[in-house]
Amino acid sequence: TTFDSVFLAVKYMMSKHPNRLYYLTGHSLGGGIAKLVELQLQMNIKPLTVAFAAPGVKHAARVLFHKQSLSGIDEMDNELATMTIRPNNDVVSLIDVQIGNTLNAPCKGKALQCHSIYRTLWGIFNLCGSMTHHNLTVPCGWSPDAPC
């Protein structure tokens, strides 16, 4: 499965290079998989996980990891460095229960429009800047506030 292949690759890299700082990131289902990988890792070091418009994974983790109760997941939740960027009006990030921290991102569009990674990133760049000296662009039409 996708989860198994990502999990094994991350576990291998983290065990081979334990002194590095690791980031897991993903959008939508990819963000959910990144959060599940972080939950499943039984290592001393944990990656920093940033998920964009991703579903929650609390109940899914219970099923996937064969936990009889949510208490074990609640205990792990306190140790996670997970950040879910949840655009306002996004329906996907309302699925299941979020773990870790959640940061609401501005979005004035409808549900499917607010699920767009381009719209979310453009909203963040408008609020925070890019922290680079480069002009940032998104594909024309992907965010109504972005110039074409």
Phi, psi and omega in degrees: 000166178298315179303311183300316182293319178293315180302312182295321179294316179294314180300318179298310183296320181290328178282329180285326182231072187289345183268001179273159172264130184245143175237135170246136179214157177187163178244136177061237180299324177299324176291322176296319178295319178300318179293321178294322177298315178300317179298321186281337182297126179250055184241162179292329178257144179239144175286159170271124185248128176237119182244132180255123176050042183262151176291157171293163183226011186299309181285324178298320179296322179300318180288312183297320184263009176058040176275137180281335180223172179272353185298320178297323178288323176299319178296317179293327182303325181291342183259359186276150175250039184272136174233120175257122175272112184250105177294140174304141178074002178281127182275331184296320181285358174269352180285137179062194182248130180291150173243163181070213182259151178233133177241121178282134179246143182292140172202126182262000185273187176278176187307308182289327177295319182286348177279348182294129177296326180295316180296319180295311181297321179296321177298319178293316179298322178295322180283317191252343188083170184267348183062022174228174178260014182260148172283129180265143178225157171234159180305140182304128178092350182280337174223124186295338181271349183275142178288148176266000000 
